[in-house]
Amino acid sequence: MSDAAQWNVAVSRQTDQAVREFLADKAAGEARDLSSFVEDAVRARLFELSVARARQQMAHLNPDEIEALIDEAVEWARRP
């Protein structure tokens, strides 16, 4: 990852130990490094927060209005 940014973060010892054990566990899946794990976790959290924000911003709409907005966005995205 040549275009990677460097982060310095602090986590609790319990979190550190849990992540290290998870990454070391061969049954947990493919061998992964801490950087990949953190990047995946941050992306997932950003997605969760974005969805929560969108839901909050559309809370005043009824389901039909939301469906119409989705249909409009899909139509726009499919245009050549």
C-alpha positions in Angstrom: 0.0 0.0 0.0 2.2 2.8 -1.2 -0.4 5.5 -0.8 -1.2 4.5 2.7 -1.5 7.0 5.6 0.2 6.3 8.9 -2.0 6.4 12.0 -1.0 6.2 15.6 -3.9 4.9 17.7 -4.4 3.8 21.3 -6.8 1.1 22.4 -7.4 -0.7 25.6 -5.2 -3.7 26.5 -8.3 -5.9 26.3 -9.1 -4.8 22.8 -5.5 -5.2 21.7 -5.4 -8.8 23.1 -8.8 -9.7 21.5 -7.7 -8.4 18.1 -4.3 -10.1 18.2 -6.0 -13.4 19.2 -8.6 -13.1 16.5 -6.0 -12.4 13.8 -3.8 -15.2 15.0 -6.6 -17.7 15.0 -6.3 -19.7 11.8 -10.0 -20.8 12.1 -11.0 -17.1 11.8 -10.3 -17.2 8.1 -7.5 -16.0 6.0 -4.3 -14.7 7.5 -4.8 -10.9 7.9 -2.7 -8.1 9.2 -3.7 -5.4 11.7 -3.8 -2.7 9.1 -6.3 -4.6 6.9 -8.4 -5.4 9.9 -8.5 -1.7 11.0 -9.3 -0.5 7.5 -12.2 -3.0 7.2 -13.5 -2.0 10.6 -13.3 1.7 9.9 -15.1 1.3 6.5 -17.8 -0.8 8.1 -18.3 1.8 10.9 -18.4 4.7 8.4 -21.1 2.8 6.4 -23.1 2.2 9.6 -22.9 5.9 10.5 -23.8 7.0 7.0 -26.9 4.8 7.0 -28.0 6.1 10.4 -27.5 9.7 9.2 -29.6 9.0 6.0 -32.3 7.4 8.1 -32.4 10.3 10.4 -32.5 12.8 7.6 -35.4 10.9 5.9 -37.4 10.2 9.0 -40.0 12.8 8.0 -40.7 11.0 4.7 -43.3 8.3 4.3 -42.3 5.0 2.7 -43.8 6.0 -0.7 -41.7 9.2 -0.9 -38.5 7.2 0.0 -39.3 4.6 -2.6 -39.8 7.4 -5.2 -36.4 8.9 -4.3 -34.7 5.5 -4.6 -36.4 4.9 -8.0 -35.2 8.3 -9.2 -31.6 7.6 -8.0 -31.5 4.2 -9.7 -32.9 5.6 -12.9 -30.2 8.3 -12.8 -27.4 5.8 -12.1 -28.5 3.6 -15.1 -28.4 6.4 -17.6 -25.7 6.1 -20.2 
